[in-house]
Every structure is written in C-alpha cells, then in structure tokens.
C-alpha cells in the first residue's frame, strides 16, 4: 500500500472544517421562514409607527416625571419584530407587563413592559423613598404603585393620541402581570398572536434608572394606527357631517305630510306649502337655531342666585344696640361638600388623578359652618362666574347652643 492510499493531516483538517461549516449553516436555513420587520411593515409604516411612539411616549414621560418628581428622559424609539416563540429570548429575566385595552377610538391591546428592578425603583419613588429598593421582590403595594404609574403614563399617551388622530381615544383600567417568559408565566395577558412589534425606548430617570422600556403591539393594531395617521381611514368621521338637514325641505314639501304640518302648534319648523311665497320662509330661519339630532340636555343642578330681602328682620331697638357691639368681629365661614376617612396606607397611595369618594350623595345639601360649627344647609349656585351657596335650612337656636357648648 502506497502513501497515496492515505489522507494527509492537512486534507483531514480541510474535510473537518468543511463539515463543521455545513453544520453551522443549517440553523440559518431553518430559521429562514420566520418573517422579518420588512415583511410585516413597509419602511413608511415603520417610520410612521416610530413617530407615533415618539409623540405619545413623550407625553407619557412628562406624566411620569410629574408623578415621581424626577427628570425623565426617553430617547427615539426603535421598532423591531419578534415572534411569540422567541419571547423567552427577548425577556430572559422577569419583567413587569402592564396591559391596557382601547375601548374607544381604536380596537386593540397595548402592552408596556419594563424590567422588574426598574418597577421596584418607580414604586419606591412613588411611596416616598429615594429610589433605592431594599427588597428584590415586588409586594402588593409596589405592584399597585407601578400600576398607577403606568396608568398615568398610558392615560397621557391616550390623550396625545386623541390630538394626533383627531378623535376621542379612551383606554380601560390597566392590568398588570409579572412576566417570566422562560417559565411561561405572565404571558397570558398578551394577545394571542404569533408575531409582535416591539417599540423600544431608552428610559433614563436621573441617576436611578438607565434601562429600556418596551411597547408590544400586534401587527393588525399597528397597521390600523398607521392607516389612521396617514389619513386612509378618514371617511368614518365624515358621517356626522352628512346630516339629513339639507334634505328636510324637499321631504316636508311633499303632499302627504301636509295635514300633519297644519296640526303642529309651531308652523315655523315646517316650510309653508302654498299660503306664503317661497321667499317668506327665509327670514324666520335665523330666529330659530337648528340642531342636528336630539336636543342637548345638560343635567346641571345649579340654579341662578336669588337674593332674599334682608330688611325688616324684626329686631327690637335693644337687640340692635347689643348686636352693634359684635358686628365687626370676623368669623370664618366654610362650606363643606363632604367628608371621608382614610387609612395611612391609603393616603400614601394617593397620587395625581386619584379620586376620593365622599360620604355625601350627589344633590344633597352642603353644610355651612361658622367657626367650624354647623349653622345652616344650602345648595350650590352660580353668581356670575363664581360659586355661591343659597341657604335652604337654618339650624335652630337650641341646636346651635348645644353645639357651642
């Protein structure tokens, strides 16, 4: 057997390198079927979606800065595409996901995802801390604080969307999940879609947080936002403009409804048939405002003020002399709308935009206090552009004396 029957070491190494190169190329060819961002959105749609995120999250950063009392910076967003199967690769560590659903203006779900440590810092700042959490776990108070912060951010974002798209945009109360994608926990709140669009922002809160905040959108919802921004879905707002008012005069001039028009007590609302010239119906029109649809009914329980006659109070001369000694003493008059009791825990959870429920029902008389003593009850009225109170009930002298004692 000659030496030509054997392979040299160099030939063996070349064969091994070629085999390993084929094995490394196999995964790339296997993942070739997964769509990229360019397959899901056109370059124009990508730019439009990034501009929407830039405007809406700019106002969200302002709301978060006001809430925390810290300077908040958010950079220009980056749009990428991820599949549901790769969520564990995109979020290998636990994150906090806040989900809001659009109930008016759009149909879709918007998910806001931040790291668990960033959520702890935000919660600590909202609870009056310095932004240095002492524990690594998020308890119920921390989750509630983060949920309120995200609620303020998404509410401000929805307000910006109303301005951008020129329509009313409302969102539902947010839901929060601790998302641990590798363990399959907390991903149930995400829409059941195979692919998502991730809009990433760099979030910086002074020297406390320098991280990333992410927004997950479905592809159909993102395309709907882009179409609305580019004006492709503007025929819907044009429906209220095409009201049937211009077609009302021809319909009213038909011979069939003529007898019904004679029975109505206000013939100005119907154009005359043959008793008056056509030009006679034009002058009365400016004197009667026209409204499309049902008339506006503003249920405001505020009545104009009517001042009572203060003369002739029936005081004797001796009583007037005694009262003159006290007329220049100042008294503190307070009108109390209602009261409530809160625990210290609930007081600490209050933030801008929180609602406090009082112990009085709508429409009940308000209390009129003089030096913190109840002397009368009344109802709220409007005097020019200011609020006032009309006295409806005076506490008896005996009750007033008992309260003073």
Secondary structure, 3 states (H helix, E strand, C coil): CCHHHCCCHHHHHHHHHHHHHHHHHHHHHHHHHCCCHHHHCCHHHHHHHHHHHHHHHHHHHHHHHHHHCCCEEECCCEEEEEEHHHHHHHCCCCEEEEEEEEEECCCEEEEEEEEHHHHHHHHHHHCCCCCCCCCCCCCHHHHHHHHHHHHHHHHHHHHHHHHHHCCCCEECCCEEEEEEHHHCECCCCCCCCCEEEEEEEEEEECCCEEEEEEEEEEHHHHHHHHHHHCCCCCCHHHCCCCCHHHHHHHHHCCCCCHHHHHHCCCHHHCCCCCCCCCCHHHHHHHHCCCCCCCCCCCCCCCEECCCCCCCCCCCCHHHHHHHCCCCCCCCCEEEECCCCCCCHHHHHCCCCCCCCCCCCCCCCCEEEEECCEEEEEEEEEEECCEEEEEEEEECCHHHHHHHHC
